[in-house]
Amino acid sequence: MRGGAGLATLAMVAGCARAPYTHRSQLILVSPEEETQLGAQAYQQVLAKSRLDSRPAVVAPVEAVGRRLAAAADQPRYQWRFAVIDDPKQQNAFALPGGKVAVYTGILPVAVDTNGLAVVLGHEIAHAIARHGAERMSQTMAAQAGQSVLGALFGGGPGTETILAAYGLGAELGVLLPYSRAQESEADHIGLLLMARAGYDPHGALVFWQRMQQQAGAEGPPQFLATHPSHGTREQQLRAWLPEAVPYYEAASRAPVEPLSVHATTAAR
């Protein structure tokens, strides 16, 4: 679809979009198929320009935790893939549409164990299944009457940076652009439910974010906290959502909690 006619057609179905679990109404002007194609394209470009960590002791836990969370998310159209980018200075992770996820090694020491890793991956998977990138792109499309952005998306070439930016990745790899605070809070909420459904203790989310806050106080805010809710607001929200999450955890098959070996090895690299 191109130009105003394509935007008008997409707008007719935009009112049907709702975020999973929270059921928040969303303006989304990009079809799931188009979104998945764009996500796969952007993911390949990012990985091609990144140094991937292939150590089994590092990659295996990310894949194992990711698979449990993906199963809990129950999104059959997503083709999940999990990669680890070797960058100890980046305390970050991201998920692109269609289930393409990457974790930077710098955040693994903060995660400490697989339960903490479930907080990180649950949050990013939540962004993907709630289609936050498509929502942000749609807001830009609406603001610009759809002309230039649609041309970039479906005309190829110049749209690459637009695609990456819409899904949280700047043109300079490793520089993540912010979601809105409302989307970050929603990712916290959905991520908490996903980790509980996957058998990870949701109380661990409070512990993880406390560690992130301590890290922010010691070294300045990591990029993973950019535009996130304040620590006080996040803690208050997580505590409010725990009664919703705990029954999922109690009904789930408990996931093993294991230390991440990278916690010991990253510093020595």
C-alpha atoms as a printed R data frame, in Angstrom:
    type eleno elety resid chain resno      x       y      z
1   ATOM     1    CA   MET     A     1  0.000   0.000  0.000
2   ATOM     2    CA   ARG     A     2  1.241   3.477 -0.797
3   ATOM     3    CA   GLY     A     3  0.336   7.027  0.095
4   ATOM     4    CA   GLY     A     4 -2.962   8.267  1.490
5   ATOM     5    CA   ALA     A     5 -5.073   5.409  0.102
6   ATOM     6    CA   GLY     A     6 -2.930   2.812  1.844
7   ATOM     7    CA   LEU     A     7 -2.976   4.750  5.096
8   ATOM     8    CA   ALA     A     8 -6.756   5.130  4.951
9   ATOM     9    CA   THR     A     9 -7.225   1.397  4.403
10  ATOM    10    CA   LEU     A    10 -4.936   0.520  7.277
11  ATOM    11    CA   ALA     A    11 -6.648   3.072  9.525
12  ATOM    12    CA   MET     A    12 -9.963   1.265  9.080
13  ATOM    13    CA   VAL     A    13 -8.625  -1.720 11.044
14  ATOM    14    CA   ALA     A    14 -6.468   0.199 13.480
15  ATOM    15    CA   GLY     A    15 -9.221   0.402 16.088
16  ATOM    16    CA   CYS     A    16 -9.227  -3.404 16.384
17  ATOM    17    CA   ALA     A    17 -5.696  -3.534 17.823
18  ATOM    18    CA   ARG     A    18 -5.374  -4.182 21.544
19  ATOM    19    CA   ALA     A    19 -2.333  -4.980 23.620
20  ATOM    20    CA   PRO     A    20 -2.282  -8.484 25.135
21  ATOM    21    CA   TYR     A    21 -3.070  -8.817 28.850
22  ATOM    22    CA   THR     A    22 -3.652  -5.094 29.400
23  ATOM    23    CA   HIS     A    23 -6.185  -4.832 26.537
24  ATOM    24    CA   ARG     A    24 -5.152  -1.236 25.894
25  ATOM    25    CA   SER     A    25 -6.513   0.127 22.619
26  ATOM    26    CA   GLN     A    26 -3.748   0.887 20.108
27  ATOM    27    CA   LEU     A    27 -3.350   2.824 16.872
28  ATOM    28    CA   ILE     A    28 -1.465   0.423 14.590
29  ATOM    29    CA   LEU     A    29 -1.259   1.094 10.865
30  ATOM    30    CA   VAL     A    30  1.251  -1.635  9.987
31  ATOM    31    CA   SER     A    31  0.072  -5.187  9.314
32  ATOM    32    CA   PRO     A    32  1.649  -8.047 11.307
33  ATOM    33    CA   GLU     A    33  3.120  -9.471  8.094
34  ATOM    34    CA   GLU     A    34  4.775  -6.199  7.132
35  ATOM    35    CA   GLU     A    35  5.982  -5.694 10.677
36  ATOM    36    CA   THR     A    36  7.542  -9.168 10.813
37  ATOM    37    CA   GLN     A    37  9.314  -8.634  7.498
38  ATOM    38    CA   LEU     A    38 10.720  -5.317  8.673
39  ATOM    39    CA   GLY     A    39 11.837  -6.839 11.958
40  ATOM    40    CA   ALA     A    40 13.681  -9.689 10.258
41  ATOM    41    CA   GLN     A    41 15.425  -7.242  7.941
42  ATOM    42    CA   ALA     A    42 16.503  -4.957 10.765
43  ATOM    43    CA   TYR     A    43 17.629  -7.884 12.933
44  ATOM    44    CA   GLN     A    44 19.925  -9.243 10.236
45  ATOM    45    CA   GLN     A    45 21.459  -5.822  9.729
46  ATOM    46    CA   VAL     A    46 22.126  -5.356 13.432
47  ATOM    47    CA   LEU     A    47 23.656  -8.815 13.890
48  ATOM    48    CA   ALA     A    48 25.804  -8.420 10.774
49  ATOM    49    CA   LYS     A    49 27.424  -5.342 12.293
50  ATOM    50    CA   SER     A    50 27.748  -6.724 15.825
51  ATOM    51    CA   ARG     A    51 30.179  -9.097 17.491
52  ATOM    52    CA   LEU     A    52 28.152 -12.099 18.580
53  ATOM    53    CA   ASP     A    53 29.028 -14.092 21.674
54  ATOM    54    CA   SER     A    54 29.073 -17.793 20.799
55  ATOM    55    CA   ARG     A    55 30.194 -19.194 24.150
56  ATOM    56    CA   PRO     A    56 27.737 -21.980 25.055
57  ATOM    57    CA   ALA     A    57 27.836 -21.045 28.738
58  ATOM    58    CA   VAL     A    58 26.593 -17.573 27.808
59  ATOM    59    CA   VAL     A    59 24.235 -18.321 24.929
60  ATOM    60    CA   ALA     A    60 22.519 -21.458 26.294
61  ATOM    61    CA   PRO     A    61 20.847 -19.769 29.303
62  ATOM    62    CA   VAL     A    62 19.592 -16.917 27.121
63  ATOM    63    CA   GLU     A    63 18.071 -19.374 24.665
64  ATOM    64    CA   ALA     A    64 16.607 -21.582 27.418
65  ATOM    65    CA   VAL     A    65 14.991 -18.712 29.306
66  ATOM    66    CA   GLY     A    66 13.856 -17.123 26.055
67  ATOM    67    CA   ARG     A    67 12.184 -20.329 24.881
68  ATOM    68    CA   ARG     A    68 10.251 -20.703 28.141
69  ATOM    69    CA   LEU     A    69  9.054 -17.122 27.924
70  ATOM    70    CA   ALA     A    70  8.174 -17.495 24.242
71  ATOM    71    CA   ALA     A    71  6.064 -20.554 25.054
72  ATOM    72    CA   ALA     A    72  4.319 -18.583 27.792
73  ATOM    73    CA   ALA     A    73  3.666 -15.722 25.372
74  ATOM    74    CA   ASP     A    74  1.760 -18.158 23.122
75  ATOM    75    CA   GLN     A    75  2.185 -16.225 19.886
76  ATOM    76    CA   PRO     A    76  2.278 -18.897 17.139
77  ATOM    77    CA   ARG     A    77  3.044 -16.466 14.305
78  ATOM    78    CA   TYR     A    78  6.286 -15.369 15.977
79  ATOM    79    CA   GLN     A    79  9.464 -17.166 14.941
80  ATOM    80    CA   TRP     A    80 11.574 -16.594 18.017
81  ATOM    81    CA   ARG     A    81 15.321 -16.224 17.795
82  ATOM    82    CA   PHE     A    82 17.693 -15.256 20.597
83  ATOM    83    CA   ALA     A    83 21.202 -13.882 20.146
84  ATOM    84    CA   VAL     A    84 23.858 -12.522 22.498
85  ATOM    85    CA   ILE     A    85 25.902  -9.498 21.435
86  ATOM    86    CA   ASP     A    86 29.353  -9.335 22.997
87  ATOM    87    CA   ASP     A    87 29.504  -5.822 24.423
88  ATOM    88    CA   PRO     A    88 30.233  -5.697 28.177
89  ATOM    89    CA   LYS     A    89 29.645  -1.937 28.259
90  ATOM    90    CA   GLN     A    90 26.053  -2.174 27.050
91  ATOM    91    CA   GLN     A    91 23.544  -2.985 29.775
92  ATOM    92    CA   ASN     A    92 20.734  -3.539 27.355
93  ATOM    93    CA   ALA     A    93 18.552  -5.868 25.305
94  ATOM    94    CA   PHE     A    94 16.003  -5.490 22.530
95  ATOM    95    CA   ALA     A    95 13.269  -7.394 20.716
96  ATOM    96    CA   LEU     A    96 12.180  -6.767 17.140
97  ATOM    97    CA   PRO     A    97  8.862  -7.797 15.601
98  ATOM    98    CA   GLY     A    98  8.326 -11.405 14.731
99  ATOM    99    CA   GLY     A    99 10.321 -12.615 17.737
100 ATOM   100    CA   LYS     A   100 13.876 -11.471 17.050
101 ATOM   101    CA   VAL     A   101 15.604 -10.848 20.388
102 ATOM   102    CA   ALA     A   102 19.147  -9.863 21.355
103 ATOM   103    CA   VAL     A   103 20.839  -9.395 24.713
104 ATOM   104    CA   TYR     A   104 24.058  -7.469 25.306
105 ATOM   105    CA   THR     A   105 26.551  -9.201 27.589
106 ATOM   106    CA   GLY     A   106 26.793  -6.072 29.726
107 ATOM   107    CA   ILE     A   107 23.383  -6.675 31.270
108 ATOM   108    CA   LEU     A   108 24.057 -10.290 32.258
109 ATOM   109    CA   PRO     A   109 26.066  -9.478 35.414
110 ATOM   110    CA   VAL     A   110 23.136  -7.332 36.564
111 ATOM   111    CA   ALA     A   111 20.705 -10.170 35.874
112 ATOM   112    CA   VAL     A   112 22.922 -12.473 38.014
113 ATOM   113    CA   ASP     A   113 20.819 -15.609 37.439
114 ATOM   114    CA   THR     A   114 18.190 -17.048 35.124
115 ATOM   115    CA   ASN     A   115 15.361 -15.491 37.127
116 ATOM   116    CA   GLY     A   116 16.887 -12.048 36.610
117 ATOM   117    CA   LEU     A   117 17.412 -12.878 32.953
118 ATOM   118    CA   ALA     A   118 13.700 -13.716 32.736
119 ATOM   119    CA   VAL     A   119 12.931 -10.165 33.870
120 ATOM   120    CA   VAL     A   120 15.076  -8.732 31.061
121 ATOM   121    CA   LEU     A   121 13.788 -11.044 28.340
122 ATOM   122    CA   GLY     A   122 10.195 -10.874 29.566
123 ATOM   123    CA   HIS     A   123 10.292  -7.091 29.334
124 ATOM   124    CA   GLU     A   124 11.664  -7.173 25.778
125 ATOM   125    CA   ILE     A   125  9.346  -9.941 24.594
126 ATOM   126    CA   ALA     A   126  6.481  -7.882 26.004
127 ATOM   127    CA   HIS     A   127  7.504  -4.956 23.792
128 ATOM   128    CA   ALA     A   128  7.394  -7.311 20.790
129 ATOM   129    CA   ILE     A   129  4.041  -9.003 21.430
130 ATOM   130    CA   ALA     A   130  2.427  -5.682 22.403
131 ATOM   131    CA   ARG     A   131  3.671  -4.334 19.060
132 ATOM   132    CA   HIS     A   132  5.089  -1.210 20.627
133 ATOM   133    CA   GLY     A   133  7.395  -0.580 17.686
134 ATOM   134    CA   ALA     A   134  4.501  -0.771 15.225
135 ATOM   135    CA   GLU     A   135  2.518   1.534 17.462
136 ATOM   136    CA   ARG     A   136  5.315   4.082 17.557
137 ATOM   137    CA   MET     A   137  5.802   3.846 13.799
138 ATOM   138    CA   SER     A   138  2.053   4.293 13.314
139 ATOM   139    CA   GLN     A   139  2.065   7.428 15.429
140 ATOM   140    CA   THR     A   140  4.807   8.824 13.203
141 ATOM   141    CA   MET     A   141  2.905   7.792 10.089
142 ATOM   142    CA   ALA     A   142 -0.241   9.491 11.318
143 ATOM   143    CA   ALA     A   143  1.629  12.656 12.233
144 ATOM   144    CA   GLN     A   144  3.225  12.826  8.794
145 ATOM   145    CA   ALA     A   145  0.037  11.832  6.942
146 ATOM   146    CA   GLY     A   146  1.700   8.564  6.034
147 ATOM   147    CA   GLN     A   147  3.423   9.840  2.922
148 ATOM   148    CA   SER     A   148  7.142   9.890  3.634
149 ATOM   149    CA   VAL     A   149  7.175   7.038  6.152
150 ATOM   150    CA   LEU     A   150  5.116   4.692  4.000
151 ATOM   151    CA   GLY     A   151  7.406   5.438  1.095
152 ATOM   152    CA   ALA     A   152 10.418   4.630  3.227
153 ATOM   153    CA   LEU     A   153  8.883   1.430  4.573
154 ATOM   154    CA   PHE     A   154  7.595  -0.076  1.374
155 ATOM   155    CA   GLY     A   155  9.917   1.537 -1.132
156 ATOM   156    CA   GLY     A   156 13.097   0.098  0.412
157 ATOM   157    CA   GLY     A   157 16.502   1.730  0.673
158 ATOM   158    CA   PRO     A   158 16.208   4.929  2.703
159 ATOM   159    CA   GLY     A   159 13.745   3.348  5.156
160 ATOM   160    CA   THR     A   160 16.352   1.357  7.071
161 ATOM   161    CA   GLU     A   161 17.078   3.953  9.719
162 ATOM   162    CA   THR     A   162 13.366   4.684 10.106
163 ATOM   163    CA   ILE     A   163 12.678   0.995 10.677
164 ATOM   164    CA   LEU     A   164 15.459   0.619 13.223
165 ATOM   165    CA   ALA     A   165 14.434   3.762 15.077
166 ATOM   166    CA   ALA     A   166 10.802   2.696 15.275
167 ATOM   167    CA   TYR     A   167 11.801  -0.541 16.950
168 ATOM   168    CA   GLY     A   168 14.266   1.003 19.374
169 ATOM   169    CA   LEU     A   169 17.561   0.855 17.507
170 ATOM   170    CA   GLY     A   170 19.516   3.899 16.437
171 ATOM   171    CA   ALA     A   171 21.635   4.080 13.318
172 ATOM   172    CA   GLU     A   172 24.683   3.766 15.558
173 ATOM   173    CA   LEU     A   173 24.484   0.206 16.823
174 ATOM   174    CA   GLY     A   174 24.072  -0.115 20.547
175 ATOM   175    CA   VAL     A   175 22.342   3.241 20.915
176 ATOM   176    CA   LEU     A   176 18.760   2.407 21.783
177 ATOM   177    CA   LEU     A   177 16.043   4.952 21.220
178 ATOM   178    CA   PRO     A   178 13.324   5.223 23.843
179 ATOM   179    CA   TYR     A   179  9.843   3.831 23.956
180 ATOM   180    CA   SER     A   180  7.314   6.023 25.723
181 ATOM   181    CA   ARG     A   181  7.013   5.697 29.489
182 ATOM   182    CA   ALA     A   182  3.520   4.287 29.039
183 ATOM   183    CA   GLN     A   183  4.929   1.552 26.795
184 ATOM   184    CA   GLU     A   184  7.759   0.842 29.235
185 ATOM   185    CA   SER     A   185  5.253   0.454 32.072
186 ATOM   186    CA   GLU     A   186  3.130  -1.821 29.911
187 ATOM   187    CA   ALA     A   187  6.203  -3.925 29.083
188 ATOM   188    CA   ASP     A   188  6.920  -4.199 32.815
189 ATOM   189    CA   HIS     A   189  3.346  -5.370 33.396
190 ATOM   190    CA   ILE     A   190  3.188  -7.887 30.558
191 ATOM   191    CA   GLY     A   191  6.758  -9.055 31.201
192 ATOM   192    CA   LEU     A   192  5.906  -9.760 34.840
193 ATOM   193    CA   LEU     A   193  2.973 -11.931 33.779
194 ATOM   194    CA   LEU     A   194  5.039 -13.731 31.146
195 ATOM   195    CA   MET     A   195  7.819 -14.639 33.562
196 ATOM   196    CA   ALA     A   196  5.256 -15.908 36.063
197 ATOM   197    CA   ARG     A   197  3.514 -18.003 33.394
198 ATOM   198    CA   ALA     A   198  6.926 -19.389 32.407
199 ATOM   199    CA   GLY     A   199  7.622 -20.509 35.977
200 ATOM   200    CA   TYR     A   200  9.944 -17.723 37.128
201 ATOM   201    CA   ASP     A   201  9.284 -16.042 40.457
202 ATOM   202    CA   PRO     A   202  7.780 -12.617 39.660
203 ATOM   203    CA   HIS     A   203  9.068 -11.238 42.958
204 ATOM   204    CA   GLY     A   204 12.486 -11.378 41.282
205 ATOM   205    CA   ALA     A   205 11.483  -8.399 39.143
206 ATOM   206    CA   LEU     A   206 11.670  -6.160 42.208
207 ATOM   207    CA   VAL     A   207 15.153  -7.460 43.006
208 ATOM   208    CA   PHE     A   208 16.400  -7.011 39.441
209 ATOM   209    CA   TRP     A   209 15.172  -3.432 39.100
210 ATOM   210    CA   GLN     A   210 16.698  -2.593 42.473
211 ATOM   211    CA   ARG     A   211 20.049  -3.791 41.124
212 ATOM   212    CA   MET     A   212 19.565  -1.708 37.994
213 ATOM   213    CA   GLN     A   213 18.802   1.322 40.132
214 ATOM   214    CA   GLN     A   214 21.912   0.745 42.247
215 ATOM   215    CA   GLN     A   215 23.952   0.510 39.048
216 ATOM   216    CA   ALA     A   216 22.432   3.776 37.868
217 ATOM   217    CA   GLY     A   217 23.420   5.464 41.110
218 ATOM   218    CA   ALA     A   218 26.987   4.220 40.890
219 ATOM   219    CA   GLU     A   219 27.731   4.847 37.215
220 ATOM   220    CA   GLY     A   220 24.920   7.004 35.876
221 ATOM   221    CA   PRO     A   221 21.725   5.688 34.288
222 ATOM   222    CA   PRO     A   222 22.293   2.739 31.912
223 ATOM   223    CA   GLN     A   223 20.525   2.998 28.571
224 ATOM   224    CA   PHE     A   224 18.132   0.244 29.606
225 ATOM   225    CA   LEU     A   225 16.565   2.767 32.004
226 ATOM   226    CA   ALA     A   226 16.131   5.549 29.438
227 ATOM   227    CA   THR     A   227 12.560   6.929 29.645
228 ATOM   228    CA   HIS     A   228 11.614   4.097 31.998
229 ATOM   229    CA   PRO     A   229  9.397   4.953 34.955
230 ATOM   230    CA   SER     A   230 11.193   6.245 38.036
231 ATOM   231    CA   HIS     A   231 12.375   3.584 40.462
232 ATOM   232    CA   GLY     A   232  9.694   4.523 42.981
233 ATOM   233    CA   THR     A   233  6.935   4.406 40.380
234 ATOM   234    CA   ARG     A   234  8.173   1.123 38.943
235 ATOM   235    CA   GLU     A   235  8.369  -0.539 42.363
236 ATOM   236    CA   GLN     A   236  4.876   0.672 43.234
237 ATOM   237    CA   GLN     A   237  3.490  -0.633 39.945
238 ATOM   238    CA   LEU     A   238  5.224  -4.006 40.206
239 ATOM   239    CA   ARG     A   239  3.883  -4.520 43.719
240 ATOM   240    CA   ALA     A   240  0.400  -3.653 42.470
241 ATOM   241    CA   TRP     A   241  0.701  -6.210 39.653
242 ATOM   242    CA   LEU     A   242  2.139  -9.031 41.773
243 ATOM   243    CA   PRO     A   243 -1.285 -10.300 42.949
244 ATOM   244    CA   GLU     A   244 -2.169 -10.765 39.277
245 ATOM   245    CA   ALA     A   245  1.130 -12.505 38.481
246 ATOM   246    CA   VAL     A   246  1.540 -14.812 41.487
247 ATOM   247    CA   PRO     A   247 -1.361 -17.171 40.587
248 ATOM   248    CA   TYR     A   248  0.274 -17.760 37.197
249 ATOM   249    CA   TYR     A   249  3.531 -18.609 38.948
250 ATOM   250    CA   GLU     A   250  1.842 -20.954 41.411
251 ATOM   251    CA   ALA     A   251  0.103 -22.790 38.567
252 ATOM   252    CA   ALA     A   252  3.216 -23.054 36.387
253 ATOM   253    CA   SER     A   253  5.917 -25.685 36.229
254 ATOM   254    CA   ARG     A   254  8.762 -24.048 38.147
255 ATOM   255    CA   ALA     A   255 11.739 -22.996 36.069
256 ATOM   256    CA   PRO     A   256 15.211 -23.849 37.381
257 ATOM   257    CA   VAL     A   257 17.098 -20.860 38.759
258 ATOM   258    CA   GLU     A   258 20.778 -21.036 37.893
259 ATOM   259    CA   PRO     A   259 23.605 -18.490 38.133
260 ATOM   260    CA   LEU     A   260 24.835 -16.978 34.893
261 ATOM   261    CA   SER     A   261 28.442 -17.943 34.280
262 ATOM   262    CA   VAL     A   262 29.037 -14.650 32.497
263 ATOM   263    CA   HIS     A   263 28.714 -12.981 35.895
264 ATOM   264    CA   ALA     A   264 32.171 -14.346 36.634
265 ATOM   265    CA   THR     A   265 33.735 -14.346 33.175
266 ATOM   266    CA   THR     A   266 32.773 -10.996 31.659
267 ATOM   267    CA   ALA     A   267 35.074  -9.001 33.907
268 ATOM   268    CA   ALA     A   268 38.024 -11.118 32.826
269 ATOM   269    CA   ARG     A   269 37.460 -10.710 29.068
